[in-house]
């Protein structure tokens, strides 16, 4: 197996990290929203990468079989002590700001070689337009000086903002000597809060039926941002259980993912849990469950499998919080080949996918160690033919019993050659075969009491042995974010987390405050799952909430209530729209999605098929009244124009009118977005007061929004098309509609710091 094959298996596709909640507190507002908003921030210009040199370096990485990078480090000298920051005095403390600018960069990775935030201090990093905001980081993130990775800001510019209270004057440490300059693999980054599929069209989401029996195992898998002395890349790995079952956050991946990482740079790794779609055909998922930093515990020290089994065991710097709902996967160190199972992974840095094998793996060698790897061949399933791709390296191979038996080194499977095999370093060899020292073996860490266990099962937080009676909910199947009919049957995946067979359980569920009860009877063995459909309910259009809770398993008390509850906010839609799409020849490059005013995906579609001359599709879209953004993506970065065939799209009412969005330039590159609104009969919808005067007006409207901080203001015409957009920090602003035709318009105002929204009616004479 040549090193190029592994290069293909470990190359990462960068996705932007726009968090909604993480290991920071986004409810802590940026002080620049209160002070110094109109003061010009000094700009530090970073050196531009020499792409000829980078191409040579990338080629050397490939030849040596090292982790390919999407970002290279560029030098800088930024510190609180060298007057690089703008320093402002507020009534609470000092506010420091600086803007970084890197010509030609596709993104900036915010690396701190030393960061210490004292009590009460906060750190934010964000794009100049504040549409991407990471933070607030605080003392809980950096209780002592440490290297730190604050995340990735898309584009050529990023602002660093540090606030230090007077009581902590001079105690903070902020030093940056290198910034990650992202130069490739950015085609599928978030654009206006939405994204497109990154991996091949044959891949299968973990929301599909193929993962029904792997709902626990998928929760152990995470995507990794890997830091090295040269730059950053992507890999995959999984949390693993240990014989003590004490929730020590051990994380298993591949040694070749960590080549070039110094001891200090492990603190700059970022782990993304739960990055997956809730839809089988979904293309995006939340990136809001992260853990920053880790320590290397053990590895094979074998040049990525050249002389061993290619494993690394990391310990996360913090235990994933309970709301992350992670799973500590079980393992099997035996020599018996797995007869079937799956690999769960993040190909191309994409949302979580599942690949299936149904024939017994064979023993093979990657390098000089005999029998170091399992050779696995994937099979076609209901929703695709899962393979592995760039970014999948280090991902776990599960056997038929749901236990990890290998970690991905590389292979030759692609969507166009899905029957080619992949090779996984054996847990059997990871155990003791790579050396006699504890830092070269898995056994001392996963079997610390030397019990000689060949296998153990996985566990949920809080860890420990299975209780006798423990029923819980592992997934909500219906409703999802949007329901297109007013009558539907709620359904869940019921799981037996206990050791006793589950024969009965009470399911209490609440819809908009109304309580219902359903008693399930059946026969569910330990670890088993089943779909439970509840009676049909009828609801009005608009916003709703539903929660489920299991109780009284086997007519006794539940031994673990942590997995009992699941809840979902959803919309019952009434506005049926038609999205007309004519693809270019390469329809497999085209995807789209619609996001609401909170940037949540409410509808999506694609990729489509490759068809000479293009193909026509009419997609039915169900939406509730409100404001949305339609975004189309092209994975080849040439829009819907392949040079011979030109594609287009138009979003309309079912009868073709009104027109909400229509493509104007098919050569839009990576993505193009169209905001639009669907009006309800009751137009005003206040969550804070908005006063408009004069109203009606022939030209200028004075808008007084009674909410602090930065606000987004949009004006839509009567068919929902955006005619004006502006941002402001003041309570009062002005909108000139002199060029618009007379009639009724919708004013939409969103407070960016809190997400609160209001609408009002404008009349142009």
Secondary structure, 3 states (H helix, E strand, C coil): CCHHHHHHHHCCCCCCCCCCCCCCCCCCCCHHHCCCCCCCCCEEECCCCCHHHHHHHHHHHHHHCCCCCCEEEEEEEEECCCCCCEEEECCCEEEEEEEEECCCCCEEEEEEEEEECCCCCEEEEECCCCCCEEEEECCCCCCCCEEEEEEEEECCEEEEEEEEEHHHCCCCEEEEEEEEEECCCCCCCCECCECCCCCCCCCCECCCHHHHHHHHHHCCEEEEEEECCCEEEEEEEEEECCCCCCCCCEEEECHHHHCCCCCHHHHHCEEEECCCCCCCCCCCCCCCCEEECEEEEEECCCCCCCCCCCCEEEEECCCCCHHHCCEEECEECCCCCCCCEEEEECHHHCCCEEEEECCCCEEECCCCCCCCEEEECCCCECCECCCCCCCCCCCEEECCCCCEEEEEEEECCCCCCCCCCEEEEEHHHHHHCCCCCHHHCCHHHHCCCCCCCCEECCEECCCCCCCCCCEEEEEEEECCCEECCCEEEEEEEEEECCCCCEEEEEEEEEECCEEEEEEEEEEECCCCEEEEEEEEEECCCEEEEEEEEEECHHHCCCCCHHHCEEEEEEEECCEEEEEEEECCCEHHHEEEEEEECCCCEEEEEECCCECCCCCEEEEEEEECCEEEEEEEEECCCCCCECCCCECEEEEEECCCCCEEEECCCCCCCCEEEEEEEECCCCCCECCCCEEEECCCECCEEEEEECCCCCEEEEEECCCCEEEEEEEECCCEEEEECCCCCCEEEEEEEEECCCCCEEEEEEEEC
